[in-house]
Amino acid sequence: MVVGLLTLELFIPESGSLKSKRFVIRSIKDRLRKFNVSVAEDGNDLWQKAVISIACVTNSSSHLYSTFEKVKRLVEANDSVEILNAEMELL
């Protein structure tokens, strides 16, 4: 079994409140459900920055890398979010 963790530091420039930030993050989390991954958010007190961590358990590292690349592309496709930093770890 391979366990991976992808941590994305996000910048949300159009967010003017915590409510608008939560709306953007919730929409990202909802779209990530199709990849069958677990998602958690950190940085709840900042209006324009968020850190989301995506965990995936699979039986091959190639499937893990493929899934994380698809996740990154999906997040990058969101016009209201910029990825400042992306870190991937194998656990």
N, CA, C and O atoms as a CHARMM CRD file, in Angstrom:
* protein
*
  364
    1    1 MET  N      0.83300  -1.18300   0.00000 PROA 1      0.00000
    2    1 MET  CA     0.00000   0.00000   0.00000 PROA 1      0.00000
    3    1 MET  C      0.87700   1.24600   0.00000 PROA 1      0.00000
    4    1 MET  O      1.92200   1.29500   0.64900 PROA 1      0.00000
    5    2 VAL  N      0.43300   2.23000  -0.72900 PROA 2      0.00000
    6    2 VAL  CA     1.12700   3.50800  -0.80900 PROA 2      0.00000
    7    2 VAL  C      0.17700   4.58800  -0.30100 PROA 2      0.00000
    8    2 VAL  O     -0.97500   4.67100  -0.72600 PROA 2      0.00000
    9    3 VAL  N      0.67900   5.41200   0.61600 PROA 3      0.00000
   10    3 VAL  CA    -0.09900   6.52800   1.14800 PROA 3      0.00000
   11    3 VAL  C      0.61500   7.80900   0.74400 PROA 3      0.00000
   12    3 VAL  O      1.81700   7.95900   0.96300 PROA 3      0.00000
   13    4 GLY  N     -0.13500   8.72700   0.15300 PROA 4      0.00000
   14    4 GLY  CA     0.44900   9.98700  -0.28700 PROA 4      0.00000
   15    4 GLY  C     -0.30100  11.16200   0.28600 PROA 4      0.00000
   16    4 GLY  O     -1.49200  11.08500   0.58600 PROA 4      0.00000
   17    5 LEU  N      0.43800  12.27200   0.43400 PROA 5      0.00000
   18    5 LEU  CA    -0.14000  13.50900   0.93300 PROA 5      0.00000
   19    5 LEU  C      0.30400  14.64700   0.02700 PROA 5      0.00000
   20    5 LEU  O      1.49900  14.87800  -0.15500 PROA 5      0.00000
   21    6 LEU  N     -0.65500  15.34900  -0.53200 PROA 6      0.00000
   22    6 LEU  CA    -0.39700  16.50800  -1.37000 PROA 6      0.00000
   23    6 LEU  C     -0.88000  17.73500  -0.61100 PROA 6      0.00000
   24    6 LEU  O     -2.05400  17.82200  -0.25200 PROA 6      0.00000
   25    7 THR  N      0.01900  18.68400  -0.36500 PROA 7      0.00000
   26    7 THR  CA    -0.32600  19.90200   0.35000 PROA 7      0.00000
   27    7 THR  C     -0.22500  21.07500  -0.61700 PROA 7      0.00000
   28    7 THR  O      0.82300  21.30800  -1.21800 PROA 7      0.00000
   29    8 LEU  N     -1.32400  21.80900  -0.75900 PROA 8      0.00000
   30    8 LEU  CA    -1.38700  22.94700  -1.66600 PROA 8      0.00000
   31    8 LEU  C     -1.61700  24.22100  -0.87800 PROA 8      0.00000
   32    8 LEU  O     -2.57800  24.32400  -0.11500 PROA 8      0.00000
   33    9 GLU  N     -0.73500  25.18900  -1.06300 PROA 9      0.00000
   34    9 GLU  CA    -0.92000  26.51100  -0.47400 PROA 9      0.00000
   35    9 GLU  C     -1.58000  27.37200  -1.54600 PROA 9      0.00000
   36    9 GLU  O     -1.03100  27.55700  -2.63300 PROA 9      0.00000
   37   10 LEU  N     -2.74900  27.89100  -1.23300 PROA 10     0.00000
   38   10 LEU  CA    -3.55700  28.59900  -2.21500 PROA 10     0.00000
   39   10 LEU  C     -3.67400  30.08000  -1.87200 PROA 10     0.00000
   40   10 LEU  O     -3.71100  30.46600  -0.70400 PROA 10     0.00000
   41   11 PHE  N     -3.72900  30.89200  -2.91300 PROA 11     0.00000
   42   11 PHE  CA    -3.99200  32.32200  -2.78500 PROA 11     0.00000
   43   11 PHE  C     -5.30400  32.60100  -3.51000 PROA 11     0.00000
   44   11 PHE  O     -5.47900  32.22400  -4.66800 PROA 11     0.00000
   45   12 ILE  N     -6.21200  33.26000  -2.81700 PROA 12     0.00000
   46   12 ILE  CA    -7.53300  33.56600  -3.37200 PROA 12     0.00000
   47   12 ILE  C     -7.66100  35.08800  -3.42500 PROA 12     0.00000
   48   12 ILE  O     -8.17000  35.69000  -2.48000 PROA 12     0.00000
   49   13 PRO  N     -7.21200  35.72000  -4.50900 PROA 13     0.00000
   50   13 PRO  CA    -7.11700  37.18700  -4.53900 PROA 13     0.00000
   51   13 PRO  C     -8.45900  37.91000  -4.47100 PROA 13     0.00000
   52   13 PRO  O     -8.51700  39.03300  -3.97000 PROA 13     0.00000
   53   14 GLU  N     -9.51900  37.31000  -4.95000 PROA 14     0.00000
   54   14 GLU  CA   -10.80700  38.00000  -4.99000 PROA 14     0.00000
   55   14 GLU  C    -11.59900  37.83600  -3.70200 PROA 14     0.00000
   56   14 GLU  O    -12.69800  38.38000  -3.58500 PROA 14     0.00000
   57   15 SER  N    -11.07100  37.10400  -2.74100 PROA 15     0.00000
   58   15 SER  CA   -11.78800  36.86600  -1.49700 PROA 15     0.00000
   59   15 SER  C    -11.70300  38.10100  -0.60000 PROA 15     0.00000
   60   15 SER  O    -10.61500  38.57200  -0.26700 PROA 15     0.00000
   61   16 GLY  N    -12.86000  38.60800  -0.22100 PROA 16     0.00000
   62   16 GLY  CA   -12.90600  39.77800   0.64400 PROA 16     0.00000
   63   16 GLY  C    -13.42900  39.46200   2.02700 PROA 16     0.00000
   64   16 GLY  O    -13.54600  40.34700   2.87500 PROA 16     0.00000
   65   17 SER  N    -13.74600  38.19200   2.25600 PROA 17     0.00000
   66   17 SER  CA   -14.24500  37.78400   3.56700 PROA 17     0.00000
   67   17 SER  C    -14.02200  36.28400   3.73600 PROA 17     0.00000
   68   17 SER  O    -13.72600  35.56600   2.78100 PROA 17     0.00000
   69   18 LEU  N    -14.16900  35.84200   4.96400 PROA 18     0.00000
   70   18 LEU  CA   -14.03400  34.40600   5.21600 PROA 18     0.00000
   71   18 LEU  C    -15.15300  33.62200   4.54700 PROA 18     0.00000
   72   18 LEU  O    -14.96000  32.47200   4.15200 PROA 18     0.00000
   73   19 LYS  N    -16.32000  34.24200   4.41800 PROA 19     0.00000
   74   19 LYS  CA   -17.44700  33.58100   3.77300 PROA 19     0.00000
   75   19 LYS  C    -17.16600  33.31200   2.29400 PROA 19     0.00000
   76   19 LYS  O    -17.45200  32.22400   1.79500 PROA 19     0.00000
   77   20 SER  N    -16.61200  34.29300   1.60100 PROA 20     0.00000
   78   20 SER  CA   -16.30400  34.09500   0.17400 PROA 20     0.00000
   79   20 SER  C    -15.16600  33.09100  -0.00500 PROA 20     0.00000
   80   20 SER  O    -15.15500  32.32500  -0.96900 PROA 20     0.00000
   81   21 LYS  N    -14.20400  33.09700   0.93000 PROA 21     0.00000
   82   21 LYS  CA   -13.12200  32.11400   0.86800 PROA 21     0.00000
   83   21 LYS  C    -13.67700  30.70600   1.06900 PROA 21     0.00000
   84   21 LYS  O    -13.30100  29.78600   0.34200 PROA 21     0.00000
   85   22 ARG  N    -14.56600  30.52800   2.04600 PROA 22     0.00000
   86   22 ARG  CA   -15.15800  29.21600   2.29500 PROA 22     0.00000
   87   22 ARG  C    -15.92700  28.71500   1.08200 PROA 22     0.00000
   88   22 ARG  O    -15.92300  27.52000   0.79000 PROA 22     0.00000
   89   23 PHE  N    -16.58700  29.62400   0.37700 PROA 23     0.00000
   90   23 PHE  CA   -17.32700  29.24300  -0.82700 PROA 23     0.00000
   91   23 PHE  C    -16.38100  28.66800  -1.88100 PROA 23     0.00000
   92   23 PHE  O    -16.68200  27.64200  -2.49000 PROA 23     0.00000
   93   24 VAL  N    -15.25100  29.32000  -2.09600 PROA 24     0.00000
   94   24 VAL  CA   -14.27000  28.85600  -3.09200 PROA 24     0.00000
   95   24 VAL  C    -13.68000  27.50900  -2.67700 PROA 24     0.00000
   96   24 VAL  O    -13.59200  26.58900  -3.48900 PROA 24     0.00000
   97   25 ILE  N    -13.27900  27.39800  -1.41700 PROA 25     0.00000
   98   25 ILE  CA   -12.66600  26.16200  -0.92900 PROA 25     0.00000
   99   25 ILE  C    -13.67500  25.01400  -0.96400 PROA 25     0.00000
  100   25 ILE  O    -13.32200  23.89100  -1.32600 PROA 25     0.00000
  101   26 ARG  N    -14.91500  25.28600  -0.59500 PROA 26     0.00000
  102   26 ARG  CA   -15.93900  24.24500  -0.61500 PROA 26     0.00000
  103   26 ARG  C    -16.16300  23.73500  -2.04000 PROA 26     0.00000
  104   26 ARG  O    -16.33000  22.53400  -2.25100 PROA 26     0.00000
  105   27 SER  N    -16.16800  24.64100  -3.01000 PROA 27     0.00000
  106   27 SER  CA   -16.37100  24.20100  -4.39100 PROA 27     0.00000
  107   27 SER  C    -15.21000  23.33600  -4.87200 PROA 27     0.00000
  108   27 SER  O    -15.42200  22.37700  -5.61300 PROA 27     0.00000
  109   28 ILE  N    -13.99800  23.66000  -4.46400 PROA 28     0.00000
  110   28 ILE  CA   -12.83800  22.83300  -4.81800 PROA 28     0.00000
  111   28 ILE  C    -12.96500  21.45600  -4.16300 PROA 28     0.00000
  112   28 ILE  O    -12.77200  20.43200  -4.81900 PROA 28     0.00000
  113   29 LYS  N    -13.28700  21.43700  -2.88100 PROA 29     0.00000
  114   29 LYS  CA   -13.42100  20.16800  -2.16500 PROA 29     0.00000
  115   29 LYS  C    -14.51700  19.29500  -2.77800 PROA 29     0.00000
  116   29 LYS  O    -14.36600  18.07700  -2.87200 PROA 29     0.00000
  117   30 ASP  N    -15.61200  19.91600  -3.19100 PROA 30     0.00000
  118   30 ASP  CA   -16.69700  19.14700  -3.81600 PROA 30     0.00000
  119   30 ASP  C    -16.26100  18.52200  -5.13200 PROA 30     0.00000
  120   30 ASP  O    -16.62300  17.38400  -5.43000 PROA 30     0.00000
  121   31 ARG  N    -15.48300  19.25900  -5.92300 PROA 31     0.00000
  122   31 ARG  CA   -15.02000  18.72000  -7.20600 PROA 31     0.00000
  123   31 ARG  C    -13.95500  17.63900  -7.03400 PROA 31     0.00000
  124   31 ARG  O    -13.79100  16.78700  -7.90600 PROA 31     0.00000
  125   32 LEU  N    -13.23600  17.67100  -5.91900 PROA 32     0.00000
  126   32 LEU  CA   -12.20400  16.65800  -5.66900 PROA 32     0.00000
  127   32 LEU  C    -12.79000  15.31400  -5.23200 PROA 32     0.00000
  128   32 LEU  O    -12.07100  14.31500  -5.19400 PROA 32     0.00000
  129   33 ARG  N    -14.06800  15.27500  -4.90500 PROA 33     0.00000
  130   33 ARG  CA   -14.69100  14.02700  -4.46800 PROA 33     0.00000
  131   33 ARG  C    -14.60300  12.92900  -5.52100 PROA 33     0.00000
  132   33 ARG  O    -14.52800  11.74800  -5.18300 PROA 33     0.00000
  133   34 LYS  N    -14.61300  13.31000  -6.78500 PROA 34     0.00000
  134   34 LYS  CA   -14.59800  12.29500  -7.84000 PROA 34     0.00000
  135   34 LYS  C    -13.29300  11.49600  -7.87200 PROA 34     0.00000
  136   34 LYS  O    -13.24400  10.42400  -8.47400 PROA 34     0.00000
  137   35 PHE  N    -12.23000  12.00800  -7.22800 PROA 35     0.00000
  138   35 PHE  CA   -10.95100  11.29400  -7.19300 PROA 35     0.00000
  139   35 PHE  C    -10.84500  10.34100  -6.00800 PROA 35     0.00000
  140   35 PHE  O     -9.83700   9.64900  -5.86000 PROA 35     0.00000
  141   36 ASN  N    -11.88400  10.29600  -5.15500 PROA 36     0.00000
  142   36 ASN  CA   -11.89600   9.41400  -3.99400 PROA 36     0.00000
  143   36 ASN  C    -10.68500   9.66000  -3.08800 PROA 36     0.00000
  144   36 ASN  O     -9.97400   8.72800  -2.71200 PROA 36     0.00000
  145   37 VAL  N    -10.46800  10.93000  -2.74900 PROA 37     0.00000
  146   37 VAL  CA    -9.38300  11.34200  -1.86100 PROA 37     0.00000
  147   37 VAL  C     -9.99000  12.03900  -0.65000 PROA 37     0.00000
  148   37 VAL  O    -11.15100  12.44700  -0.66700 PROA 37     0.00000
  149   38 SER  N     -9.19100  12.16700   0.39400 PROA 38     0.00000
  150   38 SER  CA    -9.60600  12.90600   1.58500 PROA 38     0.00000
  151   38 SER  C     -8.99200  14.29000   1.53600 PROA 38     0.00000
  152   38 SER  O     -7.83100  14.44600   1.15600 PROA 38     0.00000
  153   39 VAL  N     -9.77600  15.30700   1.92400 PROA 39     0.00000
  154   39 VAL  CA    -9.32300  16.68900   1.84300 PROA 39     0.00000
  155   39 VAL  C     -9.55100  17.37200   3.18500 PROA 39     0.00000
  156   39 VAL  O    -10.61300  17.23100   3.79200 PROA 39     0.00000
  157   40 ALA  N     -8.54100  18.11500   3.64300 PROA 40     0.00000
  158   40 ALA  CA    -8.66000  18.90100   4.86800 PROA 40     0.00000
  159   40 ALA  C     -8.10300  20.28900   4.60000 PROA 40     0.00000
  160   40 ALA  O     -7.19900  20.46100   3.78200 PROA 40     0.00000
  161   41 GLU  N     -8.65400  21.28200   5.30000 PROA 41     0.00000
  162   41 GLU  CA    -8.24000  22.67800   5.11100 PROA 41     0.00000
  163   41 GLU  C     -7.58700  23.19700   6.38100 PROA 41     0.00000
  164   41 GLU  O     -7.97900  22.83400   7.49000 PROA 41     0.00000
  165   42 ASP  N     -6.57800  24.05600   6.20400 PROA 42     0.00000
  166   42 ASP  CA    -5.93100  24.74400   7.31200 PROA 42     0.00000
  167   42 ASP  C     -5.86700  26.22400   6.95600 PROA 42     0.00000
  168   42 ASP  O     -6.10700  26.58800   5.80500 PROA 42     0.00000
  169   43 GLY  N     -5.55500  27.06300   7.89600 PROA 43     0.00000
  170   43 GLY  CA    -5.48200  28.49700   7.63600 PROA 43     0.00000
  171   43 GLY  C     -6.85100  29.12700   7.59400 PROA 43     0.00000
  172   43 GLY  O     -7.12700  29.97700   6.74700 PROA 43     0.00000
  173   44 ASN  N     -7.71500  28.71000   8.50900 PROA 44     0.00000
  174   44 ASN  CA    -9.10300  29.15200   8.47800 PROA 44     0.00000
  175   44 ASN  C     -9.30900  30.61700   8.82700 PROA 44     0.00000
  176   44 ASN  O    -10.37800  31.16200   8.55100 PROA 44     0.00000
  177   45 ASP  N     -8.32500  31.26900   9.42000 PROA 45     0.00000
  178   45 ASP  CA    -8.51500  32.64400   9.85300 PROA 45     0.00000
  179   45 ASP  C     -8.00500  33.68200   8.85100 PROA 45     0.00000
  180   45 ASP  O     -8.10300  34.88200   9.10700 PROA 45     0.00000
  181   46 LEU  N     -7.47200  33.24500   7.73600 PROA 46     0.00000
  182   46 LEU  CA    -6.95800  34.16300   6.72100 PROA 46     0.00000
  183   46 LEU  C     -7.95600  34.29100   5.57500 PROA 46     0.00000
  184   46 LEU  O     -8.51600  33.29000   5.12800 PROA 46     0.00000
  185   47 TRP  N     -8.17900  35.49900   5.10000 PROA 47     0.00000
  186   47 TRP  CA    -9.16700  35.73600   4.04800 PROA 47     0.00000
  187   47 TRP  C     -8.71900  35.24200   2.68200 PROA 47     0.00000
  188   47 TRP  O     -9.50800  34.65200   1.94400 PROA 47     0.00000
  189   48 GLN  N     -7.46100  35.47900   2.34200 PROA 48     0.00000
  190   48 GLN  CA    -7.02300  35.21500   0.97600 PROA 48     0.00000
  191   48 GLN  C     -6.04900  34.05800   0.83800 PROA 48     0.00000
  192   48 GLN  O     -5.59100  33.78100  -0.27000 PROA 48     0.00000
  193   49 LYS  N     -5.72300  33.38600   1.90300 PROA 49     0.00000
  194   49 LYS  CA    -4.82400  32.23500   1.83100 PROA 49     0.00000
  195   49 LYS  C     -5.47400  31.03700   2.48100 PROA 49     0.00000
  196   49 LYS  O     -6.21800  31.15300   3.45500 PROA 49     0.00000
  197   50 ALA  N     -5.17400  29.88600   1.91900 PROA 50     0.00000
  198   50 ALA  CA    -5.65200  28.62900   2.47600 PROA 50     0.00000
  199   50 ALA  C     -4.62500  27.55300   2.16900 PROA 50     0.00000
  200   50 ALA  O     -3.88800  27.63500   1.18600 PROA 50     0.00000
  201   51 VAL  N     -4.59100  26.56500   3.01100 PROA 51     0.00000
  202   51 VAL  CA    -3.75700  25.39000   2.78900 PROA 51     0.00000
  203   51 VAL  C     -4.69500  24.19900   2.81700 PROA 51     0.00000
  204   51 VAL  O     -5.39400  23.96700   3.80400 PROA 51     0.00000
  205   52 ILE  N     -4.70400  23.44700   1.73100 PROA 52     0.00000
  206   52 ILE  CA    -5.49600  22.22400   1.71300 PROA 52     0.00000
  207   52 ILE  C     -4.54900  21.03900   1.55400 PROA 52     0.00000
  208   52 ILE  O     -3.57000  21.09300   0.81000 PROA 52     0.00000
  209   53 SER  N     -4.86600  19.98600   2.26600 PROA 53     0.00000
  210   53 SER  CA    -4.08800  18.75700   2.19400 PROA 53     0.00000
  211   53 SER  C     -4.98200  17.66400   1.64300 PROA 53     0.00000
  212   53 SER  O     -6.12300  17.49200   2.07400 PROA 53     0.00000
  213   54 ILE  N     -4.44400  16.93100   0.68500 PROA 54     0.00000
  214   54 ILE  CA    -5.18000  15.86300   0.02600 PROA 54     0.00000
  215   54 ILE  C     -4.44200  14.56000   0.29600 PROA 54     0.00000
  216   54 ILE  O     -3.25100  14.44400   0.00800 PROA 54     0.00000
  217   55 ALA  N     -5.14200  13.58900   0.84500 PROA 55     0.00000
  218   55 ALA  CA    -4.53700  12.28500   1.14400 PROA 55     0.00000
  219   55 ALA  C     -5.14900  11.22600   0.23400 PROA 55     0.00000
  220   55 ALA  O     -6.34200  11.25000  -0.06800 PROA 55     0.00000
  221   56 CYS  N     -4.29600  10.29700  -0.19300 PROA 56     0.00000
  222   56 CYS  CA    -4.73600   9.22500  -1.07500 PROA 56     0.00000
  223   56 CYS  C     -4.03100   7.93400  -0.67700 PROA 56     0.00000
  224   56 CYS  O     -2.82400   7.91700  -0.43300 PROA 56     0.00000
  225   57 VAL  N     -4.80200   6.86000  -0.61700 PROA 57     0.00000
  226   57 VAL  CA    -4.25700   5.53200  -0.33700 PROA 57     0.00000
  227   57 VAL  C     -4.53600   4.67000  -1.56000 PROA 57     0.00000
  228   57 VAL  O     -5.67600   4.56600  -2.01300 PROA 57     0.00000
  229   58 THR  N     -3.49200   4.05800  -2.08500 PROA 58     0.00000
  230   58 THR  CA    -3.63200   3.25100  -3.29400 PROA 58     0.00000
  231   58 THR  C     -2.62700   2.10100  -3.24700 PROA 58     0.00000
  232   58 THR  O     -1.83700   1.99300  -2.30900 PROA 58     0.00000
  233   59 ASN  N     -2.66700   1.25700  -4.25500 PROA 59     0.00000
  234   59 ASN  CA    -1.74100   0.12500  -4.26800 PROA 59     0.00000
  235   59 ASN  C     -0.54900   0.33200  -5.20000 PROA 59     0.00000
  236   59 ASN  O      0.32500  -0.53200  -5.26900 PROA 59     0.00000
  237   60 SER  N     -0.49300   1.45400  -5.91600 PROA 60     0.00000
  238   60 SER  CA     0.67000   1.69900  -6.77000 PROA 60     0.00000
  239   60 SER  C      1.04300   3.17800  -6.74700 PROA 60     0.00000
  240   60 SER  O      0.18400   4.05900  -6.72200 PROA 60     0.00000
  241   61 SER  N      2.33200   3.41500  -6.75500 PROA 61     0.00000
  242   61 SER  CA     2.80400   4.80000  -6.71400 PROA 61     0.00000
  243   61 SER  C      2.49100   5.54100  -8.01500 PROA 61     0.00000
  244   61 SER  O      2.30900   6.75800  -7.99900 PROA 61     0.00000
  245   62 SER  N      2.42600   4.83100  -9.13200 PROA 62     0.00000
  246   62 SER  CA     2.10100   5.49900 -10.39400 PROA 62     0.00000
  247   62 SER  C      0.66100   6.01600 -10.37800 PROA 62     0.00000
  248   62 SER  O      0.38300   7.09200 -10.90700 PROA 62     0.00000
  249   63 HSD  N     -0.24200   5.26200  -9.78100 PROA 63     0.00000
  250   63 HSD  CA    -1.63000   5.72500  -9.64700 PROA 63     0.00000
  251   63 HSD  C     -1.70000   6.93800  -8.72900 PROA 63     0.00000
  252   63 HSD  O     -2.47600   7.86100  -8.97700 PROA 63     0.00000
  253   64 LEU  N     -0.89400   6.94100  -7.67300 PROA 64     0.00000
  254   64 LEU  CA    -0.85100   8.06000  -6.73800 PROA 64     0.00000
  255   64 LEU  C     -0.37900   9.33100  -7.43600 PROA 64     0.00000
  256   64 LEU  O     -1.01100  10.37900  -7.31000 PROA 64     0.00000
  257   65 TYR  N      0.73300   9.24200  -8.17200 PROA 65     0.00000
  258   65 TYR  CA     1.25300  10.41400  -8.89300 PROA 65     0.00000
  259   65 TYR  C      0.24200  10.91000  -9.92500 PROA 65     0.00000
  260   65 TYR  O      0.04600  12.11600 -10.07300 PROA 65     0.00000
  261   66 SER  N     -0.38400  10.00500 -10.62000 PROA 66     0.00000
  262   66 SER  CA    -1.38600  10.37100 -11.62100 PROA 66     0.00000
  263   66 SER  C     -2.56600  11.09700 -10.97900 PROA 66     0.00000
  264   66 SER  O     -3.02700  12.11800 -11.49000 PROA 66     0.00000
  265   67 THR  N     -3.04600  10.57100  -9.86900 PROA 67     0.00000
  266   67 THR  CA    -4.17100  11.19400  -9.16600 PROA 67     0.00000
  267   67 THR  C     -3.80400  12.58500  -8.67900 PROA 67     0.00000
  268   67 THR  O     -4.59200  13.52000  -8.82800 PROA 67     0.00000
  269   68 PHE  N     -2.62300  12.73500  -8.10200 PROA 68     0.00000
  270   68 PHE  CA    -2.21700  14.04800  -7.60200 PROA 68     0.00000
  271   68 PHE  C     -2.01300  15.05700  -8.73500 PROA 68     0.00000
  272   68 PHE  O     -2.29600  16.24100  -8.55300 PROA 68     0.00000
  273   69 GLU  N     -1.53600  14.62000  -9.88600 PROA 69     0.00000
  274   69 GLU  CA    -1.41300  15.53400 -11.02800 PROA 69     0.00000
  275   69 GLU  C     -2.78900  16.00100 -11.49800 PROA 69     0.00000
  276   69 GLU  O     -2.97400  17.17300 -11.82600 PROA 69     0.00000
  277   70 LYS  N     -3.75000  15.08000 -11.52900 PROA 70     0.00000
  278   70 LYS  CA    -5.11400  15.45300 -11.91300 PROA 70     0.00000
  279   70 LYS  C     -5.72000  16.42700 -10.90900 PROA 70     0.00000
  280   70 LYS  O     -6.41900  17.36800 -11.28800 PROA 70     0.00000
  281   71 VAL  N     -5.45000  16.19700  -9.62900 PROA 71     0.00000
  282   71 VAL  CA    -5.94000  17.09600  -8.58900 PROA 71     0.00000
  283   71 VAL  C     -5.35100  18.49700  -8.77500 PROA 71     0.00000
  284   71 VAL  O     -6.07200  19.49300  -8.70400 PROA 71     0.00000
  285   72 LYS  N     -4.04800  18.56700  -9.01200 PROA 72     0.00000
  286   72 LYS  CA    -3.41800  19.87700  -9.21300 PROA 72     0.00000
  287   72 LYS  C     -3.99100  20.59400 -10.42800 PROA 72     0.00000
  288   72 LYS  O     -4.23800  21.79900 -10.37900 PROA 72     0.00000
  289   73 ARG  N     -4.20400  19.86800 -11.51100 PROA 73     0.00000
  290   73 ARG  CA    -4.77800  20.49000 -12.71500 PROA 73     0.00000
  291   73 ARG  C     -6.19000  21.00400 -12.46100 PROA 73     0.00000
  292   73 ARG  O     -6.56300  22.07200 -12.94600 PROA 73     0.00000
  293   74 LEU  N     -6.97500  20.24400 -11.70000 PROA 74     0.00000
  294   74 LEU  CA    -8.32800  20.67800 -11.38900 PROA 74     0.00000
  295   74 LEU  C     -8.31200  21.96600 -10.55900 PROA 74     0.00000
  296   74 LEU  O     -9.10800  22.87200 -10.80800 PROA 74     0.00000
  297   75 VAL  N     -7.41900  22.04900  -9.58600 PROA 75     0.00000
  298   75 VAL  CA    -7.32900  23.25100  -8.75700 PROA 75     0.00000
  299   75 VAL  C     -6.81300  24.42500  -9.59000 PROA 75     0.00000
  300   75 VAL  O     -7.31300  25.54300  -9.46000 PROA 75     0.00000
  301   76 GLU  N     -5.82100  24.18000 -10.43900 PROA 76     0.00000
  302   76 GLU  CA    -5.28500  25.25200 -11.29800 PROA 76     0.00000
  303   76 GLU  C     -6.31600  25.76400 -12.28400 PROA 76     0.00000
  304   76 GLU  O     -6.25500  26.92600 -12.68500 PROA 76     0.00000
  305   77 ALA  N     -7.25700  24.93000 -12.68300 PROA 77     0.00000
  306   77 ALA  CA    -8.28100  25.33800 -13.64300 PROA 77     0.00000
  307   77 ALA  C     -9.27400  26.32300 -13.03800 PROA 77     0.00000
  308   77 ALA  O     -9.99100  27.00700 -13.76700 PROA 77     0.00000
  309   78 ASN  N     -9.31900  26.40000 -11.71300 PROA 78     0.00000
  310   78 ASN  CA   -10.19200  27.34300 -11.03900 PROA 78     0.00000
  311   78 ASN  C     -9.60000  28.74700 -11.18900 PROA 78     0.00000
  312   78 ASN  O     -8.48600  29.00400 -10.73100 PROA 78     0.00000
  313   79 ASP  N    -10.33900  29.65000 -11.82500 PROA 79     0.00000
  314   79 ASP  CA    -9.83000  30.99100 -12.10800 PROA 79     0.00000
  315   79 ASP  C     -9.64500  31.84800 -10.86600 PROA 79     0.00000
  316   79 ASP  O     -8.87000  32.80500 -10.89000 PROA 79     0.00000
  317   80 SER  N    -10.33300  31.53000  -9.79300 PROA 80     0.00000
  318   80 SER  CA   -10.26700  32.37500  -8.60100 PROA 80     0.00000
  319   80 SER  C     -9.20300  31.91700  -7.60100 PROA 80     0.00000
  320   80 SER  O     -9.13300  32.44700  -6.49200 PROA 80     0.00000
  321   81 VAL  N     -8.37700  30.94100  -7.98100 PROA 81     0.00000
  322   81 VAL  CA    -7.36300  30.39800  -7.07400 PROA 81     0.00000
  323   81 VAL  C     -6.01400  30.32100  -7.77800 PROA 81     0.00000
  324   81 VAL  O     -5.93000  29.94900  -8.94900 PROA 81     0.00000
  325   82 GLU  N     -4.96000  30.67800  -7.04500 PROA 82     0.00000
  326   82 GLU  CA    -3.59100  30.49100  -7.53100 PROA 82     0.00000
  327   82 GLU  C     -2.87800  29.55200  -6.56200 PROA 82     0.00000
  328   82 GLU  O     -3.01800  29.68100  -5.34500 PROA 82     0.00000
  329   83 ILE  N     -2.12300  28.61900  -7.10100 PROA 83     0.00000
  330   83 ILE  CA    -1.33300  27.71900  -6.26500 PROA 83     0.00000
  331   83 ILE  C      0.00300  28.38600  -6.00800 PROA 83     0.00000
  332   83 ILE  O      0.77200  28.62400  -6.93900 PROA 83     0.00000
  333   84 LEU  N      0.28800  28.69500  -4.72700 PROA 84     0.00000
  334   84 LEU  CA     1.56100  29.29900  -4.36800 PROA 84     0.00000
  335   84 LEU  C      2.64300  28.24700  -4.16000 PROA 84     0.00000
  336   84 LEU  O      3.80500  28.46500  -4.50300 PROA 84     0.00000
  337   85 ASN  N      2.25700  27.11200  -3.60200 PROA 85     0.00000
  338   85 ASN  CA     3.22500  26.06300  -3.30400 PROA 85     0.00000
  339   85 ASN  C      2.51300  24.72300  -3.32000 PROA 85     0.00000
  340   85 ASN  O      1.37300  24.60700  -2.87100 PROA 85     0.00000
  341   86 ALA  N      3.19000  23.72100  -3.83400 PROA 86     0.00000
  342   86 ALA  CA     2.65300  22.36300  -3.84500 PROA 86     0.00000
  343   86 ALA  C      3.73700  21.40900  -3.35300 PROA 86     0.00000
  344   86 ALA  O      4.86200  21.42200  -3.85300 PROA 86     0.00000
  345   87 GLU  N      3.38800  20.58700  -2.37300 PROA 87     0.00000
  346   87 GLU  CA     4.32300  19.63500  -1.80500 PROA 87     0.00000
  347   87 GLU  C      3.67600  18.26000  -1.77500 PROA 87     0.00000
  348   87 GLU  O      2.52800  18.10800  -1.35600 PROA 87     0.00000
  349   88 MET  N      4.41900  17.27400  -2.22000 PROA 88     0.00000
  350   88 MET  CA     3.89800  15.90700  -2.20200 PROA 88     0.00000
  351   88 MET  C      4.81800  15.04200  -1.34800 PROA 88     0.00000
  352   88 MET  O      6.04300  15.12100  -1.44900 PROA 88     0.00000
  353   89 GLU  N      4.20500  14.21700  -0.50600 PROA 89     0.00000
  354   89 GLU  CA     4.95900  13.31200   0.34900 PROA 89     0.00000
  355   89 GLU  C      4.41100  11.90000   0.21400 PROA 89     0.00000
  356   89 GLU  O      3.20500  11.70300   0.06900 PROA 89     0.00000
  357   90 LEU  N      5.29100  10.93600   0.26100 PROA 90     0.00000
  358   90 LEU  CA     4.87800   9.53700   0.35300 PROA 90     0.00000
  359   90 LEU  C      5.07600   9.11300   1.79600 PROA 90     0.00000
  360   90 LEU  O      6.14900   9.31100   2.36800 PROA 90     0.00000
  361   91 LEU  N      4.05100   8.53500   2.37700 PROA 91     0.00000
  362   91 LEU  CA     4.11600   8.14100   3.77700 PROA 91     0.00000
  363   91 LEU  C      4.23600   6.63800   3.91600 PROA 91     0.00000
  364   91 LEU  O      4.30300   6.12500   5.03300 PROA 91     0.00000
